[in-house]
Amino acid sequence: MRDMHPMLVLSPKAFNARTSILIGLPMTSSVSNAGNPFALDVSRGNDQRSFVLCHQPKSFDWRHRRAAPHPWKALTAQQLRDACEGLNDIIALV
């Protein structure tokens, strides 16, 4: 992925603040993900398509990269649960 992309942050704020590391799932607007069973469609209405890539968990130093909150701020609680379930389908933590 080129340029800046939003990320669904899964790690808690206390962890992120203490370590400068966050763990999350990248997001993209590429419609090529529409048929991907591990890409969760989180589009809002008729806006541009948006997908959470549950199969690509990432971690990085958010301070070093100067990460900032996305204008959407947060997904719905159900979308967060769906993304966590998608990731769990792959890594089977619970």
C-alpha positions in Angstrom: 0.0 0.0 0.0 1.3 3.4 -1.0 0.6 6.7 0.7 -1.1 7.1 4.0 -3.9 4.7 4.9 -6.2 4.5 7.9 -5.8 1.6 10.3 -8.3 0.0 12.6 -6.4 0.1 15.9 -6.9 -3.0 18.0 -4.5 -2.5 20.9 -5.6 -0.5 23.9 -4.7 3.1 24.4 -2.7 2.4 27.6 -0.5 0.0 25.6 -0.1 2.4 22.7 0.8 5.3 25.0 3.3 3.4 27.0 5.1 1.6 24.1 4.5 4.0 21.2 3.5 0.8 19.3 0.0 0.1 18.0 -1.4 -3.1 16.6 -4.1 -3.0 14.1 -5.6 -3.8 10.7 -5.0 -1.7 7.7 -7.8 -0.2 5.7 -8.1 0.5 2.0 -10.5 1.8 -0.6 -9.4 -0.6 -3.3 -12.5 -2.2 -4.7 -10.4 -5.3 -5.7 -11.0 -6.3 -2.1 -14.8 -6.7 -2.6 -14.5 -10.4 -3.2 -11.9 -11.1 -0.5 -13.4 -13.1 2.3 -10.9 -11.5 4.8 -11.7 -7.9 3.8 -14.5 -6.5 5.9 -16.6 -3.9 4.0 -17.0 -0.9 6.3 -18.2 1.6 3.7 -20.5 4.4 4.8 -23.6 4.9 2.6 -22.8 5.8 -0.9 -19.3 7.2 -0.1 -16.1 5.7 -1.4 -15.8 1.9 -0.6 -13.7 1.1 2.5 -12.4 -2.3 3.6 -10.6 -3.5 6.8 -8.0 -6.1 5.8 -8.4 -8.7 8.5 -5.6 -10.9 7.0 -2.9 -8.2 7.3 -2.4 -7.4 11.0 0.4 -4.8 11.5 2.3 -3.1 14.3 4.3 0.0 14.1 5.6 3.0 16.1 2.9 5.5 15.8 4.9 8.4 17.2 7.8 7.8 14.7 5.3 7.7 11.8 3.4 10.7 13.2 0.1 8.8 13.1 -3.1 10.8 13.7 -6.7 9.9 14.2 -8.7 9.4 11.0 -11.6 11.9 10.5 -14.1 9.0 10.9 -12.6 8.6 14.4 -14.0 5.1 15.0 -16.0 2.3 13.3 -19.2 1.0 14.9 -18.9 -1.5 17.8 -20.3 -4.2 15.4 -17.7 -3.4 12.8 -15.0 -3.7 15.4 -16.4 -7.1 16.5 -16.6 -8.3 12.9 -13.0 -7.3 12.3 -11.8 -9.1 15.4 -13.8 -12.2 14.4 -12.2 -12.0 10.9 -8.7 -11.9 12.4 -9.6 -14.6 14.9 -10.7 -16.9 12.0 -7.1 -16.7 10.8 -5.1 -16.8 14.0 -7.6 -18.7 16.2 -6.7 -17.1 19.6 -10.1 -17.9 21.1 
